[in-house]
């Protein structure tokens, strides 16, 4: 068993009640109790409640904006209203347009969102 010297705190071999000569300071002492490593380790490591709040708490997350949804025309699942392609069935969601300009701008938007590099 390990015992700690009362004067220099060095660790020595011995049993409770034996006379032990310290290897470091050469003093003789009676081994009162063996070393409880768990208790010593707990004394060295501070409890999490005693640590500063800086390390305990994470900053609060900003509130998320509500997402508008719509139903997919093909699979009837709820998806984001801004989606061009259904994430479930992977069909392109075609938008009704009146002019050729709107159609070309819509098509370029789809190309940039689908084929990002």
RASUL-V194780 format. One line per field, one symbol per residue. ss: DSSP state (h for helix, s for strand, l for the rest). burial: # if it has 24 or more other ideal C-beta (glycine too) atoms within 12 Angstrom, else .. A space follows every 50 residues. Layout:
ss: ???
burial: ???
This chain:
ss: lsssllllllssslllllsssllllllsssllllllhhhhhhhhlllhhh llhhhhllllllllllllsssllllllsssllllsllllllslllllllh hhhhhhhhhhhhhhlll
burial: ..###......#.#.....#.#......#.#................... .....................#......#...###.......#....... .................
